[in-house]
Amino acid sequence: YPSTVLMTATLAQVAGVKHITVVTPPQPDGICKEVLAVCFITGVNHVYQVGGAQSIAALTYGTDAIKKVDKIVGPGNQFVAYAKKYV
């Protein structure tokens, strides 16, 4: 949701986070345009089209395409919540 990006990315900016990464579930027509707009406005550095527990794994351990991050925040279903607790 764009509001989630707005709230979390703004707080990260205020806290002095240098690199902000957003993951968002794939949609039939690509990444939601509103999410991309809010990412631009809030200074997000990287946006990846991946969701679910696999996005938590990718952010935690890194992949060839997705850089490892230091902190993961934001909502998700029960599988995302479990993945966050597990890692």
N, C-alpha and C positions, 0 to 999 in steps of 0.2 A: 504494500500500500504506500502511496506517496506520503501520507501523513507519518508513517513509521520512519521513512527515510528522513523526512524533515526533522522529526524529534531527535532521532539518534545521531544523525550527522551534525546537526547544529550543536548538540552537547559535546560531541567529539571535537569540533572546531574550537569551542569555548575552552575545553580542557587542554587544548594545545596538541592534539593528535596530528602528526605530520602526514600520514598516509591513511586514507579511509577507503575501505573496500566494501562494496555492496554485492550481495548475491540475491537474485530474484528468480523465481520459477519461470521456466520457459512458457511462452504463450504461443498460440498458433501463428500470430503475426509478428513474433519477436518480442523484445522487451517493451513493456508498457511505456508509452510516450510520456505520460505524466511522471512516472518514476524516473525516467531519464532526465526530464526537465528539472525535477527537484534535486537529482544528483548533481547536475550542472550548477544550479543555484547555490547549493551548499558546499561545493568544492570537493566532491567525491573524486578520488583518483582512479579507481578501478570499478567497473561494473561487470559482473559475470552472470550469464544466463544459466543458472543451476539452482536447484532448490532441494528441499528435503534433507534427510540425514546425510546424504552424500555431499551436500554442500558444506556441512559441518566438518566432515572428514577432510575434504579438500582444503578448507581454511585452516584446519588444525595442523595437518601434516604437509600441505603444499602438494602441487602436482607440476607437471611440465608446463601447464598453462596458468595455474593459479598460485600466486605466492602465499606462503604461510603467513598467518597474522598472529598478533599477540593477544587479542581479546575479541570475543564474539558476543554480540548483544542482539536482541530483537526477538520477535515472536516466532512461533512455529507450532506445528501440531505435536502430538505426543511422541512421535518418532524423533522429531527435531529436539524436543525437550530431553529425551533420553540420551540422544547423541551428545548433547551439551554436557550432561551430567557425566557421561562415560569418559569423555576426553578431558 
